[in-house]
């Protein structure tokens, strides 16, 4: 079992000064191997009083997820910064929204061309260390863009922040992914599992991920659907469209029904762009 040494005390002090929530700090410590009660007591000491939560709830119980109202606006069309976006489908459990016309054909082509010659084999987070590792379950190639990298990227980020109804600064940079024939991403969660020690490395930089938007940059001739196996849902992407899904509610519970994956590409290729959103500013 971990113990709170001088390094952890300094980490707590720094996070309190940065305005991190008590719950997020407890979650990070539990993810790093601390007993929930030890983590809760340490955070309470750092804050200087009652943190207003039960430390034992930091891990979350997946079977008790409570669906609340999501941040995406209602209606069949949403004005997202500089563009009207169509709402094609809404699902309540899990919270999934399918959009059309998020990007123009020209914008999709621009993102593909910007990415084509910079692709590297995609990685995933190692559950124990937090390192980015290459695994057989994910056979795509990808490239990251810096947030606000230039005027074009900044405009797209403003639009998507409006659509997801979240601050731009809470978003990670865009990730563009390319899948050739046979490439896939087997079912996984986008959030960082609190019980895995490696998650603390990532939640320290803006908290837990709360929602994802997958944007489709081309039409795939065969396969490549975004699948939610436990919900019995499969989304066939169309160029310029996007699928949104939210997996953290107002109680900071994590939704197990958002288990999802990219089905194997059967013909042609697949280009997507992903935006992940955190609890607070991502730095």
FIFI-165647 format. One record per residue (C-alpha): x, y, z. Coordinates in pm, whole numbers, padded with zeros to 5 digits, always signed. Example, Ala and Ser with C-alpha at 12.3 -4.5 7.8 and 13.67 -1.06 7.14 Angstrom:
<atoms>
+01230-00450+00780+01367-00106+00714
</atoms>
This chain:
<atoms>
+00000+00000+00000+00123+00349-00084+00198+00606+00187+00183+00986+00172+00546+01098+00159+00689+01445+00093+00649+01405-00284+00280+01330-00251+00232+01615-00001+00387+01854-00256+00162+01710-00528-00146+01767-00312-00047+02125-00230+00012+02203-00596-00322+02056-00703-00512+02244-00434-00357+02570-00554-00451+02483-00914-00815+02444-00810-00847+02068-00857-01153+01909-00701-01119+01689-00394-01280+01400-00577-01035+01418-00868-00736+01416-00633-00869+01117-00442-00933+00934-00768-00580+00999-00889-00432+00873-00561-00652+00562-00558-00548+00497-00918-00184+00517-00804-00237+00249-00542-00354+00433-00227-00623+00294-00003-00935+00514-00056-00951+00608+00315-00584+00710+00321-00631+00913+00004-00944+01080+00138-00776+01177+00465-00471+01317+00285-00687+01529+00055-00893+01657+00347-00575+01761+00526-00448+01939+00214-00775+02126+00165-00806+02204+00532-01139+02054+00624-01425+01833+00518-01389+01760+00148-01760+01687+00123-01744+01334-00019-01700+00973+00076-01350+00859-00016-01470+00505-00069-01678+00626-00365-01369+00733-00558-01349+00410-00752-01711+00435-00864-01945+00140-00902-02018+00079-01267-02348-00097-01199-02491+00210-01029-02443+00463-01310-02717+00727-01301-02812+00900-01625-02859+01274-01596-02912+01554-01847-02621+01585-02089-02468+01916-02201-02557+01890-02572-02839+02125-02670-03182+01992-02766-03350+02027-03104-03291+01888-03450-03032+02151-03544-02764+02317-03331-02585+02642-03412-02223+02552-03339-02013+02870-03359-02004+02926-03736-02210+02633-03867-02554+02474-03833-02517+02108-03736-02791+01850-03789-02893+01612-03511-02963+01275-03674-03012+01050-03372-03014+01059-02992-02972+00763-02757-03032+00794-02383-02852+00484-02250-02567+00527-02321-02579+00898-02400-02498+00904-02771-02579+01174-03027-02521+01135-03401-02456+01457-03595-02444+01546-03962-02261+01831-04134-02020+01908-03851-01741+01955-04106-01758+02047-04474-01611+01820-04739-01331+02071-04789-01249+02074-04418-01239+01694-04410-01003+01687-04708-00783+01951-04544-00744+01747-04225-00659+01433-04422-00395+01611-04629-00244+01772-04320-00213+01429-04159-00125+01194-04443+00254+01229-04429+00282+01255-04050+00116+00931-03945+00266+00701-03682+00139+00374-03535-00133+00446-03277-00072+00377-02910-00279+00312-02597-00221+00390-02230-00044+00116-02032-00271+00036-01732+00009+00022-01475+00261+00285-01587+00058+00530-01793+00306+00504-02082+00188+00509-02443+00230+00155-02580+00168-00011-02918-00071-00307-02889-00233-00557-03128-00586-00444-03034-00529-00109-03207-00398-00126-03562-00448+00230-03684-00202+00511-03761-00244+00856-03614-00119+01208-03559-00187+01463-03284-00247+01832-03349-00171+02099-03091-00474+02279-02955-00502+02616-03131-00218+02517-03365-00328+02768-03630-00637+02965-03736-00793+02669-03920-00757+02432-03625-00873+02701-03384-01193+02759-03582-01277+02388-03581-01210+02370-03207-01444+02662-03139-01718+02494-03342-01679+02161-03167-01660+02320-02821-01992+02494-02896-02143+02169-03020-02032+01972-02714-02116+02270-02489-01780+02271-02311-01487+02516-02280-01227+02496-02556-00954+02469-02293-01108+02147-02156-01042+01969-02485-00738+01767-02579-00582+01836-02917-00735+01672-03223-00616+01323-03306-00651+01213-03669-00651+00837-03728-00619+00631-04045-00734+00269-04080-00646+00055-04382-00816-00270-04482-00827-00505-04182-00736-00234-03930-00953-00203-03622-00968-00084-03263-01118-00350-03040-01373-00245-02775-01233-00020-02502-01320+00275-02279-01205+00629-02352-01201+00724-01983-00905+00635-01764-01005+00343-01536-00967+00468-01176-00851+00127-01055-00548+00129-01284-00233+00289-01144-00130+00434-01479-00445+00647-01499-00313+00892-01239-00047+01012-01483-00319+01127-01721-00591+01252-01485-00333+01485-01326-00343+01695-01647-00706+01807-01647-00896+01537-01463-01093+01250-01605-01219+01239-01962-01594+01304-01966-01699+01278-02333-01577+01198-02684-01660+01327-03031-01554+01110-03326-01565+01298-03657-01576+01108-03986-01345+01251-04253-01445+01014-04535-01705+00757-04639-01586+00401-04580-01687+00160-04860-01711-00138-04624-01687-00193-04249-01528+00048-04003-01842+00115-03798-01818+00265-03449-01970-00009-03234-02105-00008-02877-02128-00385-02817-02296-00378-02476-02559-00133-02603-02626-00319-02928-02546-00004-03127-02339+00045-03443-02280+00382-03612-02195+00399-03981-02000+00720-04028-02055+00960-04316-01809+01226-04427-01851+01543-04223-02066+01373-03959-01976+01283-03601-02082+01070-03308-02078+01210-02954-02086+00999-02640-02070+01101-02275-01945+00869-02003-01916+01079-01685-02224+01215-01512-02261+01495-01257-02181+01249-00977-01852+01160-01149-01967+00807-01215-01840+00635-01532-02078+00467-01774-01981+00107-01864-02222+00108-02160-01982+00339-02346-01755+00044-02417-01690+00098-02788-01461+00008-03073-01385+00054-03440-01494-00246-03645-01242-00381-03900-01230-00196-04231-01343-00440-04501-01276-00228-04809-01124+00110-04884-00987+00302-04588-01117+00506-04296-01017+00850-04170-01153+00988-03843-01069+01274-03610-01125+01251-03235-01180+01517-02972-01165+01414-02605-01294+01647-02332-01173+01662-01971-01335+01772-01644-01135+02094-01638-00868+02276-01837-00631+02034-02007-00270+02147-01972
</atoms>
